[in-house]
């Protein structure tokens, strides 16, 4: 399958408040995350956002949390719009895009 992924958007140049999102877990605890990047997939007809815990240091190993979302007419989404990725093929595609992002100096710098 030749996935057509377009519009990888790196948020590292934005101010902190412009690239942060608060998620609430099932116990009601709020956690602050930073948007690492977003992208669209034509094969799955969805948009994706990858999040990391806010305040993580560049040299620190952190978990990355991917979600699918449906943007509004302005291309924005809120934490309530985030959907888990449950399909194995979709998960593999997201992992592939993350690998490209992490290993492409032009995208991750």
The first five atom37 places (N, CA, C, CB, O) and aatype in JSON, in Angstrom:
{
  "aatype": [20, 20, 20, 20, 20, 20, 20, 20, 20, 20, 20, 20, 20, 20, 20, 20, 20, 20, 20, 20, 20, 20, 20, 20, 20, 20, 20, 20, 20, 20, 20, 20, 20, 20, 20, 20, 20, 20, 20, 20, 20, 20, 20, 20, 20, 20, 20, 20, 20, 20, 20, 20, 20, 20, 20, 20, 20, 20, 20, 20, 20, 20, 20, 20, 20, 20, 20, 20, 20, 20, 20, 20, 20, 20, 20, 20, 20, 20, 20, 20, 20, 20, 20, 20, 20, 20, 20, 20, 20, 20, 20, 20, 20, 20, 20, 20, 20, 20, 20, 20, 20, 20, 20, 20, 20, 20, 20, 20, 20],
  "atom_mask": [
    [1, 1, 1, 1, 1],
    [1, 1, 1, 1, 1],
    [1, 1, 1, 1, 1],
    [1, 1, 1, 1, 1],
    [1, 1, 1, 1, 1],
    [1, 1, 1, 1, 1],
    [1, 1, 1, 1, 1],
    [1, 1, 1, 1, 1],
    [1, 1, 1, 1, 1],
    [1, 1, 1, 1, 1],
    [1, 1, 1, 1, 1],
    [1, 1, 1, 1, 1],
    [1, 1, 1, 1, 1],
    [1, 1, 1, 1, 1],
    [1, 1, 1, 1, 1],
    [1, 1, 1, 1, 1],
    [1, 1, 1, 1, 1],
    [1, 1, 1, 1, 1],
    [1, 1, 1, 1, 1],
    [1, 1, 1, 1, 1],
    [1, 1, 1, 1, 1],
    [1, 1, 1, 1, 1],
    [1, 1, 1, 1, 1],
    [1, 1, 1, 1, 1],
    [1, 1, 1, 1, 1],
    [1, 1, 1, 1, 1],
    [1, 1, 1, 1, 1],
    [1, 1, 1, 1, 1],
    [1, 1, 1, 1, 1],
    [1, 1, 1, 1, 1],
    [1, 1, 1, 1, 1],
    [1, 1, 1, 1, 1],
    [1, 1, 1, 1, 1],
    [1, 1, 1, 1, 1],
    [1, 1, 1, 1, 1],
    [1, 1, 1, 1, 1],
    [1, 1, 1, 1, 1],
    [1, 1, 1, 1, 1],
    [1, 1, 1, 1, 1],
    [1, 1, 1, 1, 1],
    [1, 1, 1, 1, 1],
    [1, 1, 1, 1, 1],
    [1, 1, 1, 1, 1],
    [1, 1, 1, 1, 1],
    [1, 1, 1, 1, 1],
    [1, 1, 1, 1, 1],
    [1, 1, 1, 1, 1],
    [1, 1, 1, 1, 1],
    [1, 1, 1, 1, 1],
    [1, 1, 1, 1, 1],
    [1, 1, 1, 1, 1],
    [1, 1, 1, 1, 1],
    [1, 1, 1, 1, 1],
    [1, 1, 1, 1, 1],
    [1, 1, 1, 1, 1],
    [1, 1, 1, 1, 1],
    [1, 1, 1, 1, 1],
    [1, 1, 1, 1, 1],
    [1, 1, 1, 1, 1],
    [1, 1, 1, 1, 1],
    [1, 1, 1, 1, 1],
    [1, 1, 1, 1, 1],
    [1, 1, 1, 1, 1],
    [1, 1, 1, 1, 1],
    [1, 1, 1, 1, 1],
    [1, 1, 1, 1, 1],
    [1, 1, 1, 1, 1],
    [1, 1, 1, 1, 1],
    [1, 1, 1, 1, 1],
    [1, 1, 1, 1, 1],
    [1, 1, 1, 1, 1],
    [1, 1, 1, 1, 1],
    [1, 1, 1, 1, 1],
    [1, 1, 1, 1, 1],
    [1, 1, 1, 1, 1],
    [1, 1, 1, 1, 1],
    [1, 1, 1, 1, 1],
    [1, 1, 1, 1, 1],
    [1, 1, 1, 1, 1],
    [1, 1, 1, 1, 1],
    [1, 1, 1, 1, 1],
    [1, 1, 1, 1, 1],
    [1, 1, 1, 1, 1],
    [1, 1, 1, 1, 1],
    [1, 1, 1, 1, 1],
    [1, 1, 1, 1, 1],
    [1, 1, 1, 1, 1],
    [1, 1, 1, 1, 1],
    [1, 1, 1, 1, 1],
    [1, 1, 1, 1, 1],
    [1, 1, 1, 1, 1],
    [1, 1, 1, 1, 1],
    [1, 1, 1, 1, 1],
    [1, 1, 1, 1, 1],
    [1, 1, 1, 1, 1],
    [1, 1, 1, 1, 1],
    [1, 1, 1, 1, 1],
    [1, 1, 1, 1, 1],
    [1, 1, 1, 1, 1],
    [1, 1, 1, 1, 1],
    [1, 1, 1, 1, 1],
    [1, 1, 1, 1, 1],
    [1, 1, 1, 1, 1],
    [1, 1, 1, 1, 1],
    [1, 1, 1, 1, 1],
    [1, 1, 1, 1, 1],
    [1, 1, 1, 1, 1],
    [1, 1, 1, 1, 1],
    [1, 1, 1, 1, 1]
  ],
  "atom_positions": [
    [[0.84, -1.17, 0.0], [0.0, 0.0, 0.0], [0.89, 1.24, 0.0], [-0.96, -0.01, 1.22], [1.76, 1.39, 0.86]],
    [[0.68, 2.09, -0.95], [1.47, 3.32, -1.06], [0.69, 4.45, -0.4], [1.79, 3.66, -2.55], [-0.14, 5.09, -1.03]],
    [[0.97, 4.67, 0.85], [0.25, 5.69, 1.61], [0.67, 7.07, 1.15], [0.49, 5.53, 3.12], [1.86, 7.35, 0.99]],
    [[-0.29, 7.92, 0.94], [-0.03, 9.3, 0.55], [-0.17, 10.18, 1.79], [-1.0, 9.77, -0.58], [-1.28, 10.6, 2.13]],
    [[0.93, 10.44, 2.46], [0.92, 11.27, 3.66], [1.4, 12.65, 3.28], [1.8, 10.66, 4.78], [2.47, 12.81, 2.7]],
    [[0.6, 13.64, 3.6], [0.94, 15.01, 3.24], [0.83, 15.9, 4.46], [0.04, 15.51, 2.11], [0.24, 15.54, 5.48]],
    [[1.41, 17.05, 4.32], [1.23, 18.1, 5.32], [1.75, 17.73, 6.7], [-0.2, 18.47, 5.41], [1.05, 17.93, 7.69]],
    [[2.96, 17.19, 6.78], [3.55, 16.98, 8.09], [3.88, 18.36, 8.64], [4.84, 16.05, 8.03], [4.67, 19.1, 8.05]],
    [[3.29, 18.69, 9.76], [3.46, 20.02, 10.35], [4.2, 19.87, 11.67], [2.09, 20.73, 10.56], [3.7, 19.24, 12.61]],
    [[5.39, 20.45, 11.74], [6.22, 20.45, 12.95], [5.85, 21.68, 13.76], [7.76, 20.43, 12.59], [5.87, 22.8, 13.24]],
    [[5.51, 21.5, 15.03], [5.06, 22.59, 15.88], [6.16, 23.17, 16.76], [3.93, 22.12, 16.75], [5.88, 23.99, 17.62]],
    [[7.41, 22.76, 16.57], [8.47, 23.16, 17.48], [8.78, 24.66, 17.45], [9.72, 22.4, 17.16], [9.36, 25.18, 18.4]],
    [[8.4, 25.36, 16.39], [8.68, 26.79, 16.31], [7.6, 27.66, 16.95], [8.86, 27.19, 14.88], [7.77, 28.88, 17.05]],
    [[6.5, 27.06, 17.38], [5.42, 27.83, 17.99], [5.68, 28.05, 19.47], [4.08, 27.11, 17.79], [6.48, 27.34, 20.08]],
    [[5.02, 29.05, 20.04], [5.08, 29.28, 21.48], [4.46, 28.09, 22.2], [4.35, 30.6, 21.88], [3.62, 27.38, 21.64]],
    [[4.88, 27.86, 23.45], [4.38, 26.72, 24.22], [2.86, 26.66, 24.28], [4.93, 26.76, 25.62], [2.27, 25.6, 24.09]],
    [[2.21, 27.81, 24.54], [0.75, 27.79, 24.68], [0.04, 27.49, 23.37], [0.27, 29.11, 25.22], [-1.12, 27.09, 23.38]],
    [[0.72, 27.67, 22.24], [0.13, 27.38, 20.94], [0.26, 25.91, 20.56], [0.78, 28.24, 19.88], [-0.43, 25.46, 19.64]],
    [[1.1, 25.17, 21.23], [1.31, 23.77, 20.87], [1.03, 22.82, 22.02], [2.71, 23.57, 20.37], [1.53, 21.69, 22.03]],
    [[0.26, 23.27, 22.99], [-0.05, 22.42, 24.14], [-1.53, 22.04, 24.15], [0.32, 23.12, 25.45], [-2.39, 22.78, 23.68]],
    [[-1.8, 20.85, 24.71], [-3.16, 20.35, 24.83], [-3.25, 19.62, 26.17], [-3.54, 19.42, 23.63], [-2.32, 18.93, 26.57]],
    [[-4.38, 19.76, 26.83], [-4.61, 19.08, 28.09], [-5.5, 17.87, 27.85], [-5.24, 20.03, 29.14], [-6.57, 17.99, 27.25]],
    [[-5.06, 16.71, 28.32], [-5.86, 15.49, 28.24], [-6.31, 15.11, 29.64], [-5.06, 14.33, 27.58], [-5.58, 15.3, 30.61]],
    [[-7.49, 14.57, 29.74], [-8.05, 14.11, 31.01], [-8.19, 12.6, 30.94], [-9.42, 14.81, 31.32], [-8.82, 12.07, 30.02]],
    [[-7.6, 11.9, 31.91], [-7.69, 10.44, 31.9], [-9.02, 9.98, 32.52], [-6.51, 9.81, 32.67], [-9.83, 10.8, 32.95]],
    [[-9.23, 8.66, 32.55], [-10.49, 8.1, 33.03], [-10.74, 8.39, 34.51], [-10.51, 6.61, 32.8], [-11.87, 8.25, 34.98]],
    [[-9.71, 8.78, 35.25], [-9.86, 9.12, 36.67], [-10.06, 10.62, 36.89], [-8.65, 8.65, 37.45], [-10.19, 11.07, 38.03]],
    [[-10.07, 11.39, 35.8], [-10.26, 12.83, 35.9], [-8.99, 13.62, 36.09], [-11.17, 13.12, 37.01], [-9.05, 14.84, 36.29]],
    [[-7.84, 12.97, 36.03], [-6.56, 13.67, 36.16], [-6.2, 14.38, 34.86], [-5.44, 12.68, 36.56], [-6.3, 13.79, 33.78]],
    [[-5.79, 15.63, 34.97], [-5.39, 16.41, 33.8], [-3.89, 16.31, 33.61], [-5.83, 17.87, 33.95], [-3.12, 16.44, 34.56]],
    [[-3.48, 16.1, 32.37], [-2.06, 16.05, 32.01], [-1.85, 16.97, 30.81], [-1.6, 14.58, 31.68], [-2.65, 16.99, 29.88]],
    [[-0.77, 17.74, 30.85], [-0.45, 18.66, 29.78], [0.52, 18.0, 28.8], [0.15, 19.96, 30.34], [1.51, 17.4, 29.22]],
    [[0.22, 18.11, 27.5], [1.05, 17.53, 26.45], [1.39, 18.59, 25.42], [0.35, 16.34, 25.78], [0.66, 19.58, 25.26]],
    [[2.5, 18.38, 24.72], [2.89, 19.24, 23.61], [2.68, 18.5, 22.31], [4.37, 19.7, 23.75], [2.9, 17.29, 22.23]],
    [[2.25, 19.22, 21.3], [2.07, 18.63, 19.97], [3.44, 18.51, 19.33], [1.1, 19.49, 19.09], [4.13, 19.51, 19.13]],
    [[3.83, 17.29, 19.01], [5.1, 17.04, 18.33], [4.95, 17.38, 16.85], [5.54, 15.57, 18.51], [5.74, 18.16, 16.31]],
    [[3.95, 16.79, 16.2], [3.61, 17.14, 14.82], [2.26, 16.55, 14.47], [4.7, 16.64, 13.85], [1.73, 15.69, 15.17]],
    [[1.71, 17.03, 13.35], [0.46, 16.49, 12.81], [0.69, 16.11, 11.36], [-0.7, 17.53, 12.93], [1.62, 16.59, 10.72]],
    [[-0.17, 15.22, 10.85], [-0.12, 14.88, 9.43], [-1.46, 14.28, 9.02], [1.03, 13.89, 9.13], [-2.27, 13.89, 9.86]],
    [[-1.67, 14.2, 7.71], [-2.88, 13.63, 7.12], [-2.52, 12.37, 6.35], [-3.6, 14.65, 6.21], [-1.43, 12.27, 5.79]],
    [[-3.43, 11.42, 6.32], [-3.25, 10.21, 5.52], [-4.42, 10.08, 4.56], [-3.13, 8.94, 6.43], [-5.58, 10.01, 4.99]],
    [[-4.13, 10.05, 3.27], [-5.18, 9.85, 2.28], [-5.67, 8.41, 2.3], [-4.67, 10.22, 0.88], [-6.85, 8.17, 2.04]],
    [[-4.79, 7.44, 2.6], [-5.2, 6.03, 2.62], [-6.25, 5.77, 3.7], [-3.99, 5.13, 2.85], [-7.17, 4.98, 3.49]],
    [[-6.11, 6.42, 4.85], [-7.04, 6.2, 5.95], [-8.05, 7.33, 6.07], [-6.28, 6.03, 7.25], [-8.97, 7.27, 6.89]],
    [[-7.88, 8.38, 5.27], [-8.79, 9.52, 5.24], [-8.98, 10.11, 6.64], [-10.15, 9.1, 4.66], [-10.1, 10.42, 7.07]],
    [[-7.85, 10.26, 7.34], [-7.87, 10.82, 8.69], [-6.67, 11.71, 8.9], [-7.9, 9.7, 9.75], [-5.69, 11.66, 8.15]],
    [[-6.77, 12.53, 9.93], [-5.65, 13.36, 10.36], [-5.13, 12.8, 11.67], [-6.08, 14.86, 10.52], [-5.86, 12.15, 12.42]],
    [[-3.85, 13.07, 11.95], [-3.2, 12.49, 13.12], [-2.4, 13.56, 13.85], [-2.28, 11.32, 12.73], [-1.89, 14.5, 13.24]],
    [[-2.3, 13.4, 15.16], [-1.48, 14.26, 15.99], [-0.65, 13.36, 16.9], [-2.35, 15.27, 16.83], [-1.16, 12.37, 17.42]],
    [[0.61, 13.7, 17.08], [1.49, 12.95, 17.98], [1.88, 13.88, 19.12], [2.76, 12.41, 17.24], [2.36, 14.99, 18.89]],
    [[1.67, 13.42, 20.35], [1.87, 14.22, 21.54], [2.98, 13.65, 22.4], [0.58, 14.31, 22.35], [3.22, 12.44, 22.43]],
    [[3.67, 14.56, 23.11], [4.67, 14.17, 24.12], [4.33, 14.92, 25.41], [6.14, 14.48, 23.63], [3.73, 15.99, 25.35]],
    [[4.72, 14.38, 26.57], [4.45, 15.09, 27.82], [5.1, 16.48, 27.81], [4.98, 14.27, 29.03], [6.24, 16.64, 27.37]],
    [[4.37, 17.48, 28.28], [4.88, 18.85, 28.33], [6.07, 18.91, 29.27], [3.79, 19.84, 28.77], [6.1, 18.24, 30.3]],
    [[7.04, 19.71, 28.91], [8.21, 19.91, 29.75], [9.3, 18.88, 29.57], [7.8, 19.92, 31.16], [10.32, 18.93, 30.27]],
    [[9.12, 17.95, 28.66], [10.15, 16.93, 28.43], [11.39, 17.59, 27.83], [9.62, 15.8, 27.49], [11.27, 18.46, 26.96]],
    [[12.55, 17.18, 28.28], [13.81, 17.71, 27.77], [14.15, 17.04, 26.44], [14.95, 17.5, 28.79], [13.76, 15.9, 26.2]],
    [[14.87, 17.75, 25.57], [15.21, 17.21, 24.25], [15.98, 15.91, 24.31], [16.02, 18.22, 23.49], [15.77, 15.03, 23.47]],
    [[16.86, 15.75, 25.29], [17.67, 14.54, 25.38], [17.01, 13.45, 26.23], [19.03, 14.87, 25.96], [17.58, 12.38, 26.42]],
    [[15.82, 13.71, 26.73], [15.1, 12.78, 27.58], [14.27, 11.81, 26.72], [14.18, 13.54, 28.56], [13.63, 12.21, 25.75]],
    [[14.3, 10.53, 27.09], [13.48, 9.55, 26.4], [12.05, 9.66, 26.94], [14.05, 8.1, 26.57], [11.83, 9.56, 28.15]],
    [[11.08, 9.85, 26.04], [9.69, 10.01, 26.45], [8.79, 9.13, 25.59], [9.25, 11.49, 26.34], [9.15, 8.73, 24.48]],
    [[7.63, 8.83, 26.13], [6.61, 8.14, 25.35], [5.96, 9.14, 24.41], [5.56, 7.47, 26.27], [5.77, 10.31, 24.75]],
    [[5.6, 8.67, 23.22], [4.9, 9.48, 22.24], [3.5, 8.91, 22.1], [5.65, 9.5, 20.85], [3.33, 7.7, 21.94]],
    [[2.5, 9.78, 22.17], [1.11, 9.36, 22.15], [0.45, 9.81, 20.84], [0.35, 9.93, 23.36], [0.21, 11.0, 20.65]],
    [[0.16, 8.86, 19.95], [-0.5, 9.21, 18.68], [-2.02, 9.1, 18.8], [0.02, 8.3, 17.55], [-2.55, 8.21, 19.47]],
    [[-2.71, 10.01, 18.14], [-4.17, 9.99, 18.07], [-4.6, 10.38, 16.67], [-4.8, 10.95, 19.13], [-3.92, 11.13, 15.97]],
    [[-5.75, 9.86, 16.27], [-6.42, 10.34, 15.06], [-7.39, 11.44, 15.49], [-7.16, 9.16, 14.3], [-7.83, 11.46, 16.64]],
    [[-7.71, 12.34, 14.57], [-8.7, 13.37, 14.88], [-9.35, 13.84, 13.6], [-8.05, 14.55, 15.63], [-8.81, 13.67, 12.5]],
    [[-10.52, 14.42, 13.75], [-11.22, 15.02, 12.62], [-11.2, 16.53, 12.84], [-12.7, 14.48, 12.5], [-11.85, 17.04, 13.75]],
    [[-10.45, 17.25, 12.01], [-10.35, 18.69, 12.2], [-11.66, 19.4, 11.85], [-9.2, 19.26, 11.36], [-12.44, 18.91, 11.04]],
    [[-11.88, 20.56, 12.48], [-13.04, 21.37, 12.13], [-12.76, 22.13, 10.84], [-13.4, 22.34, 13.28], [-11.73, 21.91, 10.2]],
    [[-13.65, 23.01, 10.46], [-13.51, 23.74, 9.2], [-12.26, 24.62, 9.15], [-14.73, 24.6, 8.96], [-11.8, 24.98, 8.07]],
    [[-11.7, 24.96, 10.32], [-10.47, 25.75, 10.38], [-9.22, 24.88, 10.46], [-10.51, 26.68, 11.56], [-8.1, 25.39, 10.5]],
    [[-9.41, 23.55, 10.49], [-8.28, 22.63, 10.61], [-7.86, 22.37, 12.04], [-7.12, 23.17, 9.85], [-6.83, 21.74, 12.27]],
    [[-8.65, 22.85, 13.0], [-8.32, 22.7, 14.42], [-9.06, 21.52, 15.03], [-8.64, 23.99, 15.18], [-10.03, 21.01, 14.46]],
    [[-8.6, 21.1, 16.19], [-9.26, 20.04, 16.96], [-9.02, 20.3, 18.44], [-8.74, 18.63, 16.54], [-8.08, 20.99, 18.81]],
    [[-9.87, 19.73, 19.27], [-9.71, 19.82, 20.71], [-9.44, 18.42, 21.25], [-10.96, 20.46, 21.39], [-9.54, 17.44, 20.51]],
    [[-9.11, 18.33, 22.53], [-8.83, 17.01, 23.11], [-10.04, 16.09, 23.0], [-8.42, 17.15, 24.57], [-9.86, 14.87, 22.94]],
    [[-11.25, 16.63, 22.97], [-12.45, 15.82, 22.82], [-12.59, 15.21, 21.44], [-13.66, 16.65, 23.13], [-13.38, 14.28, 21.25]],
    [[-11.85, 15.73, 20.47], [-11.89, 15.21, 19.1], [-10.9, 14.09, 18.86], [-11.63, 16.33, 18.13], [-10.92, 13.47, 17.8]],
    [[-10.04, 13.81, 19.82], [-9.0, 12.79, 19.64], [-9.58, 11.39, 19.75], [-7.87, 12.98, 20.67], [-10.41, 11.1, 20.61]],
    [[-9.12, 10.52, 18.84], [-9.59, 9.14, 18.81], [-8.39, 8.2, 18.86], [-10.45, 8.87, 17.53], [-7.37, 8.48, 18.24]],
    [[-8.5, 7.1, 19.6], [-7.39, 6.15, 19.65], [-7.2, 5.46, 18.3], [-7.63, 5.09, 20.74], [-8.14, 5.35, 17.51]],
    [[-5.99, 5.01, 18.04], [-5.68, 4.26, 16.82], [-5.75, 2.78, 17.19], [-4.26, 4.64, 16.22], [-4.95, 2.3, 17.99]],
    [[-6.71, 2.07, 16.62], [-6.95, 0.69, 17.01], [-6.64, -0.32, 15.92], [-8.37, 0.54, 17.43], [-6.51, -1.51, 16.21]],
    [[-6.53, 0.12, 14.67], [-6.27, -0.78, 13.55], [-4.76, -1.0, 13.39], [-6.87, -0.2, 12.24], [-3.99, -0.04, 13.39]],
    [[-4.34, -2.26, 13.24], [-2.91, -2.57, 13.13], [-2.26, -1.93, 11.91], [-2.71, -4.08, 13.07], [-1.14, -1.43, 12.01]],
    [[-2.94, -1.94, 10.76], [-2.37, -1.31, 9.56], [-2.23, 0.19, 9.74], [-3.25, -1.61, 8.34], [-1.23, 0.78, 9.31]],
    [[-3.21, 0.81, 10.37], [-3.15, 2.24, 10.64], [-2.02, 2.55, 11.62], [-4.51, 2.75, 11.2], [-1.29, 3.52, 11.45]],
    [[-1.88, 1.72, 12.64], [-0.8, 1.89, 13.62], [0.56, 1.79, 12.93], [-0.91, 0.82, 14.74], [1.45, 2.6, 13.21]],
    [[0.74, 0.81, 12.04], [2.0, 0.65, 11.31], [2.3, 1.88, 10.46], [1.96, -0.6, 10.42], [3.46, 2.31, 10.38]],
    [[1.28, 2.45, 9.83], [1.46, 3.65, 9.01], [1.92, 4.82, 9.89], [0.16, 4.01, 8.27], [2.85, 5.54, 9.52]],
    [[1.28, 5.0, 11.04], [1.66, 6.1, 11.95], [3.09, 5.9, 12.42], [0.69, 6.17, 13.16], [3.86, 6.86, 12.49]],
    [[3.46, 4.68, 12.76], [4.83, 4.38, 13.19], [5.83, 4.72, 12.09], [4.97, 2.9, 13.6], [6.9, 5.26, 12.36]],
    [[5.48, 4.41, 10.84], [6.36, 4.73, 9.72], [6.56, 6.22, 9.55], [5.81, 4.14, 8.44], [7.68, 6.68, 9.29]],
    [[5.49, 6.99, 9.69], [5.6, 8.45, 9.58], [6.43, 9.0, 10.73], [4.19, 9.12, 9.56], [7.25, 9.89, 10.53]],
    [[6.24, 8.47, 11.94], [7.05, 8.9, 13.09], [8.52, 8.6, 12.85], [6.57, 8.2, 14.38], [9.37, 9.43, 13.14]],
    [[8.82, 7.42, 12.32], [10.21, 7.06, 12.04], [10.84, 8.05, 11.05], [10.3, 5.64, 11.47], [11.98, 8.46, 11.24]],
    [[10.1, 8.42, 10.01], [10.61, 9.39, 9.04], [10.85, 10.73, 9.74], [9.61, 9.57, 7.85], [11.89, 11.35, 9.53]],
    [[9.9, 11.17, 10.56], [10.04, 12.44, 11.27], [11.27, 12.44, 12.17], [8.78, 12.71, 12.1], [12.02, 13.42, 12.2]],
    [[11.47, 11.35, 12.91], [12.59, 11.29, 13.85], [13.94, 11.18, 13.17], [12.41, 10.13, 14.78], [14.95, 11.6, 13.74]],
    [[13.99, 10.62, 11.97], [15.26, 10.39, 11.29], [15.54, 11.36, 10.15], [15.3, 8.99, 10.77], [16.62, 11.31, 9.57]],
    [[14.61, 12.23, 9.82], [14.81, 13.22, 8.77], [15.21, 14.53, 9.43], [13.52, 13.39, 7.89], [14.38, 15.19, 10.07]],
    [[16.46, 14.92, 9.28], [16.97, 16.12, 9.94], [16.2, 17.38, 9.55], [18.43, 16.31, 9.61], [16.11, 18.31, 10.34]],
    [[15.65, 17.42, 8.34], [14.9, 18.59, 7.9], [13.56, 18.72, 8.61], [14.69, 18.54, 6.41], [13.03, 19.83, 8.73]],
    [[13.01, 17.61, 9.1], [11.71, 17.65, 9.77], [11.84, 17.8, 11.28], [10.93, 16.41, 9.46], [11.02, 18.49, 11.89]],
    [[12.83, 17.17, 11.89], [12.88, 17.14, 13.35], [13.82, 18.16, 13.97], [13.3, 15.79, 13.79], [13.98, 18.16, 15.19]],
    [[14.42, 19.0, 13.2], [15.29, 20.05, 13.78], [14.52, 21.33, 13.99], [16.49, 20.31, 12.89], [15.09, 22.31, 14.46]]
  ]
}
